[in-house]
Amino acid sequence: MRLPLLLIMVIVAGLSAAQYPPDTIVDESRVPAYTLPDPLKMESGDPVRDAAMWREQRRPELLRLFETHVYGRTPADRAEMAVDEPEVERGVLGGAATRKQVTLRFRRNGRELPVDLLIYLPAKATGPVPAFLGLNFQGNQSISADPGIRLARSWLPDRNTGVANNRATDAARGTAASRWPVETIVGRGYALATAYYGDFDPDFDDGFANGVHPLFLRPGQSRPADGEWGAIGAWAWGLSRLLDYLETDPGIDAQRVAVLGHSRLGKTALWAAAQDGRFALAISNNSGCGGAALSRRIFGETVAHITKSFPHWFTARFATYAGREAELPVDQHQLLALIAPRPLYVASAAEDLWADPRGEFLGALGADPVYRLLGTEGLGTTEWPAVDTPVGRTIGYHVRRGGHDVTDYDWAQFLAFADRHLGSAATR
């Protein structure tokens, strides 16, 4: 492989070399030998012979295994969704876009959860357009300096710029705009839809007392049981509910919605697309452990690290595989395979060793046999590409220079991949 693997004072996901936990492997020569479970072999040992056997037997089996051992079971109940009157403003962003904001109210068991959805549509659109849908980390107001965006009303970490007493202020506007090139997206003929992930579940270990989980707790139950969903499951559920709304929006072509996410929200986007076949395309950016990277490599962040720092993200059983990754009945290439035959893009960063960029590529490569079984071209290569050299066909991949972030380079590849597989209004 051609990428350098030395870590010399590189900033990775907020960690410098000196701040890595002492047991962290970031040297390829220290990766243990491992054997990946075959995505095309049933638990019984029987081979998956054809596409029908994959769809009817192996795919449901893998979904159950990921529910049981990693993410927990997502409730089938969508909850009642009430929709406030949308607020629509035309000619925003210098005339390039129409901005729509709508509050969705999810109701169940006498509780209500409000979620604010922000949508930008191309001003030049003459009919329904394809869309990118993703959750954001810092509130809708963070993705653009547009003063008309409503401030997030949910809990936010005080460490975020423009947040005081865990609430967004006007100083929070546009603080994450570098990750959301709205003008470029709408200029290419796509809509962008986003909501704050904390609306669905605040990202701290609060005992599941807030967010969507209390709507689904049974009488006498105070937190999800082993085998039931954690925060990643809740965020993924939220993405599917946002898609429910987009199916009703006349400006959106809901059959051409790409779901995307970065870091923990990249894990979320993958799990959402694995469960919900309505997503036409999935994009994972720097998703690492519990996302696109193989758990068995024990490289960078591991099951032990992630379940100690973020126990609320997963079902309780996942933590029992810390140091026992070889005993997991699944690995992340099988998660990616669950998205087949729909287009999938996996993005890595050369200096983001905490997220194991090579392991992310190997996750995509491990999904390739399923894609080919289902009649697609799959990844189309077996070699980890050079930095800033995108590869792939139905599965796309790149590793760019730099660290843990979403950059204009990443978006250039996502848009090109979406043009190829979805075809924006601008390319038709």
N, C-alpha and C positions, 0 to 999 in steps of 0.2 A: 504494500500500500504506500501511496506517495505522500500522505499527510504527516507532518512532524508530530510526534507524540510527547515531546518534552514539555514539561510545565515549568516555566520560568517566570514567576511573578505575574501570572496571567489572572485577570479578574474574570471569574466564572460564576454567574448567577449570584453576584454579590460576595463571592468568596475569593480571597487571594490564596496563593499556594500555602502560606503559613497558617491559614485558617481552616484548611481541610481537616476533617477528623483524621486522627493518626492512622486509622486502619484503611484509609481510602486508597484504592488502586487507580493510578492514572498512568501506569506504565504497561504497555501492551505485553511485555514479556512476563508479567505477573498474572495475566488472566488465566484462570484455571481451565483445565480441559473440561468440556461439557458436551452433552448430547441434547439436541433439541427434540422435543416431541413432534412427531410427524403430523402436520395438519391434515394429511390425507390418509390417516389411519384411525379407525374407530377405537374407542376404549377397549373393545373386545379383541382388538388386534386385526380385525378385518380391514382390508384396503378399501378406500373409496374408489369405486370403479368408474363412476360417471357423474355428470352434473346433477342428475336427479338424486342420486344417493347423497351428494354433498348438500343439496337444498333440503331434502326431506329427513336426513338422519344426522350427518356429521355437523352441519351448521347449528342445528338446535342443541346438539350435545355440547359443542364448544361454548355456546352462549350460556348454557347452564353451568358449565365449569367456571367460566369467568364470574358469573353471579355468585357462585358458592365460595370461591376461593380468593377473589380479588375485589370486585367493586360492590358486590351485594345485589340483591334483587330489586329492580325498580318497579314500583307499583304499576299495574296495568291501568289503574283508574287515572283518567286525565284531570279529574276535578272539574267542577263547574267554572267556566271562564266568562266573566262579565267584562264588557268592553266599554270604557268611557268614550265620550265623543272625541274623535281625533282632532288634534290641533294641526292645521296645515298652513304652511307659509311658502309661497312660491318666490322664485327669483333670489334665493339665498346663495351664499358663496359666490358672490359676484355675478349672479344670474345663472350659474351653472346647474343649480339643483333646486328641487322642491324638498323641503324638510317636513316630515310628519312625526308627531309625537303622540303616543297613545298610552294610557294606563290600562293594563290588563289586571283584573281582580280574580284571583283563584280562590274558590270557596269550597270548603268541605268540613264536615263535622263541626259546624258552628264557628269556624275560623275563616279569616280572609287574609290573603297575601297579595298586596299590590306590587306590580312590576311595571316599570316605565320602559317602554320600547321606543327607540329612536330610529327613524328610517330616513335616508337620503335617497332620492330618486333623480335620475338624470332629467334635467329640464327639457332636453330635446326629445325625450321618449314620446312615441306616438302610440304605444301599446305596452303590454306587460313585458318586463325586462327580467333577465336573470339576476340573481342577488348573491352577495356574500353575507352570511349570518355568523356572528361570533359574539361571545360575551366579552366584556371589558373588565379591567381590574380596578379602575379608580372612579367609576361613575361616568354616565354619558357625557357630562360636561367636559371630561378630560380628553375626549377624542378630537375636539376641534375648539378653536377660539371663538366660534360662532356664538355671539352673546344671547341668541334666542334659545339655546338648549337649556332645558330645565336642570337645575342642580339636583344631584342624587339626594334622596331623602333617607336612605338606609344608612346603617352603621358603616363607617369607613375607618381604617387605621389612622391614628394621628400622625404616624410617620410619613404619610402621603403629603405631598406639597399641596397647600391650600385647604387643608383639613384642620378644623379646630373643634375640640370636644367631640371627636368622632363624627363630625358633620361637614359636608362640603361647603366651601365658601366660593365667592367669585374668583378668588386667587387660584382655584383649582381648574379654571377653564383652560383647555388646550395643553395641559401638562403631559399628556400622552399622545399628542398629535403626531409626533414622529412615527408612531406605530400604526397610524390610521390615515393614509393619504387619501382623504375623502375626495378631493377634487380630481385626483388621478383616476380613482375607481369610477366615479360617475362620468368622467370624461370618456372612459372606455365603454360606456353603455351599460354598466352594472348599477344596481341598487346596493346600498349598504344598510344592514339592519343590525342593531346591537342593543344590549341591555347590560346593566351592571350585574356581575355574577353574585354580588352580595345581596341583591334583591331576592334571589332564590335561596341562598344560604350564606350567612356571614362566615368569612373564612378564618374562624378561630374555634378552638375546642370548647364550645359553650354547652356541651352536654346535649346538643340538638334541641335546645329550648326555643330557638328562633328559626326563621326561614320556613321552608316548606315542610320539613319533617313533622312538626306537630299536627299538621292537617291529616296525617296518615297514621298517627299513633293510635293503637287500640286502647279501650278502657283499661286503666291500670298500668299501661305501658309508658315509661318515661324516656326511652331512647330506643333506636332501632336494635333489634336482636341480631345475633350472629347470623349471617346470610342475608341480612337486609341492607339497604343502601346507605352509603356514607355521603359525604359532600360531593364527590365526583358524580355519583349517581344522581344527586339532586340537581346539580348543574346540567347534566346531560338531559334529565327529564325536562328542565327548563328550556333547553334548546328545542326539544320536540314540541313543547307548548308554544314557543314563539313561531315555529313553523306552522302550527295549527292556525295561528292568526294570519300569517303570510298567505295561507291558502285562501283567505277571504279578501285579501287586498287586491283590487283590480289592477294596480300598478306593477304587481310582482307576478312573474311566471314561476309558480311554486314548484313546478316540475324541473326547474333549473336553479336550485338553491345549493350553493356550496357552503358547507359548515367548516369553520376554521377556528383555530385557537393556538395560543402560545403558552409554553411551559405547562403549568397545571391545567390550563384551559385547552392546551393541545391534547392532553390525556382525555379531557372531557369531550372534545370534539370527536376523537376516535371512538370513545365508548358510545356517544350519541349516534354516530353513523353506523356502528356495529349493530345497534339495537333497532334503529329506525331506517328502514329501506327507502323512505321518501327523500332523504338527502341524496342529491344527485352526484355529489363530489365531496371529498373530505380532505382537509389540509391540516397537518400537524407541524408546528414549528417549535423546535427545541423542546420536545415533549419528554424526553429522557425516561427515567425509571417510572414504570407504571403507564408509560405512553408507548412510543415506538421502539425504545431501546430494549434489548434482550436482558431479562433479569439474570439469567444464568452466567453472564459474563462477569458479574461482580465488579464492574468498572464504574468509577465515579460514584454517583449516588446509588445506593443499594436498597433492597427491601428493608434491611435493618435501619438504615438512615432515615428513609422516608416515613416508615411507620412509627418511628420514635418521634420525629419532628411534627408529623401531620397524621396522627392516628385517626382523625375524624374524616379523612378523605376516603377511606376504604372500608370494606366490611371487616369485622374484628379478626376473622380468620387469617387474613393476609399477613398480619404481623407474626403469626406462628411460623412463617417460612423464612424469617430473618436468619441468615446463616444456613438455611436449608433449601436454598433456591432449587437445587436439583430435584427436590421432592415435589415441587409445584407440578400439578398435572397439566399446566398450560404455560406458554411463554408468549411474549408480546407479538411475535410474528403471526401467531394464530389470531390475535385481536385484529391485526391489519387484514388478515385473510377474510375475516367476517364482513369486510366492506366490499369484497369482490362480488360481481365484476365491475362495480362502479369505480370511476377514476379516483385515485388516491395520490396525494403529494406529501412527501416527508421531507422536511427541511432541517438541516443541521448547521452548526457553527463550529469552525475549526478550533477555536479557543474555549469552547464550552465543554470541557472535558467532564464536568459534573454530570452533564446530560448524555455523555458517551456517544459522540457523533458516529463513530464506526458501528457501535451497537444499534443505532437507529437505522443505518444503511442495511445492516445484516437483518434487522427486523423486516425491512421492505423486501430484501432478497428472499427471506424465508417464506414470505407470503406469495411469492411468484408462482410456485407450482399450482396453487389454487386458481389464481388468475388465468393461467394457461389452460387448466382443466375446463374453465368456464368459457373458453374461446377467445380470450383477449391476448394481447401481446405481452402483458405483464410488465416487468421492469426492463427487460431487453438487454441487460448487462449483468455480469457477475463481479465486475471489478469496481471497487470503491473509487469514485472519480477524483480528479484533482480539484483543488479549491476553485470555486467560482466557475465550475464546469457542469451545468445541469445535464442530467441524463434521464432516460426513462421514456416509457410509452403510456400504457394505461396506469402504471405506477410511475410517478415522477420523483426525482430526488436531486437535491443539491447540498453541498456543504460549502458555505461561504466563509470568507475571512471574518474575523471578529468574534465577539462573545455572545452572551445570552441576551438576545434582543430580537425585535422585528424591525427590519430595515427596508429602505426603498428597493434594495437588491432582491430581498425576499419577495416583496410585492410584485416586482417585475416578472418573476418566475411564476407566481401564483396566477397573475392575470394572463400570461401567455398560455399556461396550462388550461385555465378556464376557457380561454378563447378556442383552444383546440377541441375541448370536449363538450363545452356548453354552447359556445358561440354567442357572444354578446350582441346586443342590438347594433353596436357600432361596427361589428364585423359581418353582419348579415346583409 
